[in-house]
Structure formats: C-alpha cells, structure tokens
Amino acid sequence: MSPSMPLIRRTLHTAARAFPALPVGLAAVALTLTGQPGRAARLRARLTGGAGWTGGRVLGRAVLGLPLDAAAFVLIGYALFNSVRNFGYPIWYLDTDYHQAWGGPTMAGVWAVHGLGWLLCLAVLLHWPVRWLAGGQRALDRRLTSQLG
C-alpha cells in the first residue's frame, strides 16, 4: 500500500486483508494436517502476498496469530453486520414505531442519525484498532517468512 493512497481506501484495504486471516489460517492448517503443506503454503502466500511459507510455518502462524486473527475477524464482522443494520434501518424498522427513535419523528431523520452515527463509529473502529491488528498480522507474517540464516 502506498502512503499516497486515500485514507478511506487504505483503511478498507487493510480491513479486507485482515478479515480473512482467520478462515484462511484454519484452512491452511487443515491442508497441512491432511498432508498438503504445499497447497497450504500457496494459500497463505496468496493472502500475505509473499513467499517463504512452509507447512511448519503455516502451523506456527496459525498458533501465534490466533489472537490477532480472531480479534480482527470479530471486529470486522461486527462492523459489517452493523453497517448493514444501520444503513438499512428503514428496511428493518419501517413497520415499527420509529417516532421515539433517535432522529425521529420522521424516518429520514432516524436514518440520517443512525447512518451518520455509525459512519463515525466505523471510522474510529476501522481506522485504529483494525489497523493495529493488521500491523501485528503483517509483522508476524514477515518474521515467520524471513530467511534468518
């Protein structure tokens, strides 16, 4: 990622790389344990964009990276779920009494408050915590794939 990339695009790119780390890691472990370490290494390399993966390194990455991968998966999953929920507010809650909801008494006001409020939460949620988790994932990947003599 280049530093000249716009902030929103860079943040979304980071989240898109961090989210699949857990399922890819689990799939790579399954491949390694079923006697296909080459496929596991290729799968892991496709996610990280680098070479140097072996069956043992894939297993080590899965164990060492589990806290980072699980946290990123839960955090980004929460963000995706609530994005659909808040931006689709009229779809889910149109037949309810939204007059007392935040932004009421009109549905336009309720939608605006929920949508803009969630955008602010999303910006904070994806910009700092996910970026820190993704940085930890990248550092672990670099450390495991480096050729240390």
Long-range contacts (C-beta under 8 A, 24 or more apart in sequence): 7-127, 11-123, 11-126, 11-127, 11-130, 11-131, 12-126, 14-126, 14-130, 14-131, 14-134, 15-76, 15-79, 15-126, 15-130, 15-134, 17-47, 17-134, 18-72, 18-76, 18-130, 18-133, 18-134, 18-137, 19-72, 19-73, 19-76, 19-77, 20-47, 21-47, 21-65, 21-68, 21-69, 21-72, 21-73, 21-137, 22-66, 22-69, 22-70, 22-72, 22-73, 23-73, 25-58, 25-61, 25-62, 25-65, 25-66, 25-69, 26-62, 28-58, 28-61, 28-62, 29-58, 29-59, 29-62, 31-58, 32-58, 32-59, 48-138, 48-141, 48-145, 50-141, 50-142, 50-145, 51-145, 52-144, 52-145, 52-146, 52-147, 53-144, 53-145, 57-144, 57-145, 60-144, 61-140, 61-141, 61-144, 64-140, 64-144, 65-137, 65-140, 68-133, 68-136, 68-137, 68-140, 69-137, 71-133, 72-130, 72-133, 72-134, 72-137, 75-125, 75-129, 75-130, 75-133, 76-126, 76-130, 78-125, 79-122, 79-125, 79-126, 79-130, 82-118, 82-121, 82-122, 83-118, 83-122, 86-114, 86-115, 86-117, 86-118, 87-115, 87-118, 89-114, 89-115
